[in-house]
Amino acid sequence: MTDPSRPSRPDPRIATALRDLFGIPESDLRADAELDADLHLDSLSVVELQVALEESTGVRINPEDPSAIRTLGDLQSVLEAAIATGQPAFPSLKLSEDR
């Protein structure tokens, strides 16, 4: 069931990633659109989308239960939570000086 407090259109970063990666037009995007049934994204495509969103936001998107992300609204909630916590997507690597 769609949460009435959620916007009907996804975050522009999600819309852009879906368009650029998979050619999905924004007109097909709504909060209750299911990633698999409506947008035809398989698990690998969802990982590609996650990486693209991490690159565009700079934060790590690491849901506690990835299988719980079934709709664009779910993805939007996970993205908003990731941005709120602000964990870097690509933390700088420290090279050991013991070579």
C-alpha positions as a Markdown table, in Angstrom:
| # | Residue | x | y | z |
|---|---|---|---|---|
| 1 | Met | 0.0 | 0.0 | 0.0 |
| 2 | Thr | 1.3 | 3.4 | -0.9 |
| 3 | Asp | 2.1 | 5.8 | 1.9 |
| 4 | Pro | 0.2 | 9.0 | 1.2 |
| 5 | Ser | 2.9 | 11.1 | 2.8 |
| 6 | Arg | 5.4 | 9.9 | 0.2 |
| 7 | Pro | 5.8 | 11.9 | -3.0 |
| 8 | Ser | 4.3 | 10.2 | -6.1 |
| 9 | Arg | 7.5 | 10.8 | -8.1 |
| 10 | Pro | 10.9 | 9.5 | -7.0 |
| 11 | Asp | 13.9 | 11.6 | -6.0 |
| 12 | Pro | 15.5 | 13.1 | -9.2 |
| 13 | Arg | 18.7 | 11.1 | -8.6 |
| 14 | Ile | 16.7 | 7.9 | -8.7 |
| 15 | Ala | 14.8 | 9.0 | -11.9 |
| 16 | Thr | 18.1 | 10.0 | -13.6 |
| 17 | Ala | 19.8 | 6.7 | -12.7 |
| 18 | Leu | 16.9 | 4.6 | -13.9 |
| 19 | Arg | 16.8 | 6.6 | -17.2 |
| 20 | Asp | 20.5 | 6.5 | -17.8 |
| 21 | Leu | 21.1 | 2.9 | -16.8 |
| 22 | Phe | 18.0 | 1.2 | -18.1 |
| 23 | Gly | 16.2 | 3.7 | -20.4 |
| 24 | Ile | 13.2 | 3.9 | -18.1 |
| 25 | Pro | 11.3 | 7.2 | -18.7 |
| 26 | Glu | 10.2 | 9.3 | -15.7 |
| 27 | Ser | 6.6 | 8.9 | -16.8 |
| 28 | Asp | 6.8 | 5.2 | -15.8 |
| 29 | Leu | 8.0 | 6.1 | -12.3 |
| 30 | Arg | 5.7 | 6.2 | -9.3 |
| 31 | Ala | 6.3 | 5.4 | -5.7 |
| 32 | Asp | 4.3 | 2.2 | -5.8 |
| 33 | Ala | 6.1 | 0.9 | -8.9 |
| 34 | Glu | 7.6 | -2.5 | -8.1 |
| 35 | Leu | 11.2 | -2.8 | -9.1 |
| 36 | Asp | 10.8 | -6.3 | -10.6 |
| 37 | Ala | 7.2 | -6.6 | -11.8 |
| 38 | Asp | 6.7 | -3.0 | -13.1 |
| 39 | Leu | 10.3 | -1.8 | -14.0 |
| 40 | His | 11.6 | -5.3 | -14.9 |
| 41 | Leu | 14.8 | -4.9 | -12.8 |
| 42 | Asp | 16.5 | -8.1 | -11.7 |
| 43 | Ser | 18.8 | -8.3 | -8.7 |
| 44 | Leu | 21.9 | -7.4 | -10.7 |
| 45 | Ser | 20.1 | -4.3 | -12.0 |
| 46 | Val | 19.2 | -3.3 | -8.5 |
| 47 | Val | 22.9 | -3.5 | -7.5 |
| 48 | Glu | 23.8 | -1.4 | -10.5 |
| 49 | Leu | 21.2 | 1.2 | -9.4 |
| 50 | Gln | 22.5 | 1.1 | -5.9 |
| 51 | Val | 26.1 | 1.8 | -7.0 |
| 52 | Ala | 24.9 | 4.6 | -9.3 |
| 53 | Leu | 23.1 | 6.2 | -6.4 |
| 54 | Glu | 26.1 | 5.8 | -4.1 |
| 55 | Glu | 28.2 | 7.6 | -6.7 |
| 56 | Ser | 25.7 | 10.4 | -7.2 |
| 57 | Thr | 25.1 | 11.0 | -3.5 |
| 58 | Gly | 28.5 | 10.1 | -2.1 |
| 59 | Val | 26.8 | 8.1 | 0.7 |
| 60 | Arg | 26.7 | 4.3 | 1.3 |
| 61 | Ile | 23.3 | 2.7 | 0.6 |
| 62 | Asn | 23.3 | -0.4 | 2.7 |
| 63 | Pro | 19.8 | -1.5 | 3.7 |
| 64 | Glu | 19.5 | -3.9 | 6.6 |
| 65 | Asp | 17.3 | -6.2 | 4.4 |
| 66 | Pro | 17.9 | -5.6 | 0.7 |
| 67 | Ser | 14.9 | -7.9 | -0.2 |
| 68 | Ala | 12.7 | -5.4 | 1.6 |
| 69 | Ile | 13.2 | -2.9 | -1.2 |
| 70 | Arg | 10.4 | -3.9 | -3.5 |
| 71 | Thr | 9.1 | -0.5 | -4.8 |
| 72 | Leu | 10.5 | 2.9 | -5.8 |
| 73 | Gly | 9.0 | 4.2 | -2.5 |
| 74 | Asp | 11.0 | 1.7 | -0.5 |
| 75 | Leu | 14.2 | 2.7 | -2.4 |
| 76 | Gln | 13.5 | 6.3 | -1.8 |
| 77 | Ser | 13.1 | 5.7 | 2.0 |
| 78 | Val | 16.4 | 3.8 | 2.0 |
| 79 | Leu | 18.1 | 6.6 | 0.0 |
| 80 | Glu | 16.8 | 9.2 | 2.4 |
| 81 | Ala | 18.0 | 7.2 | 5.4 |
| 82 | Ala | 21.4 | 6.8 | 3.9 |
| 83 | Ile | 21.7 | 10.5 | 3.2 |
| 84 | Ala | 20.6 | 11.3 | 6.8 |
| 85 | Thr | 23.3 | 9.0 | 8.3 |
| 86 | Gly | 25.9 | 10.3 | 5.8 |
| 87 | Gln | 28.2 | 7.2 | 5.8 |
| 88 | Pro | 30.6 | 7.8 | 3.0 |
| 89 | Ala | 30.1 | 5.4 | 0.0 |
| 90 | Phe | 33.8 | 5.3 | -0.8 |
| 91 | Pro | 35.8 | 5.9 | 2.4 |
| 92 | Ser | 39.4 | 6.8 | 1.7 |
| 93 | Leu | 41.7 | 3.9 | 1.9 |
| 94 | Lys | 44.7 | 4.1 | 4.2 |
| 95 | Leu | 47.7 | 2.3 | 2.9 |
| 96 | Ser | 49.9 | 0.6 | 5.3 |
| 97 | Glu | 53.4 | 2.0 | 5.7 |
| 98 | Asp | 54.7 | -1.5 | 6.5 |
| 99 | Arg | 55.6 | -2.6 | 3.0 |
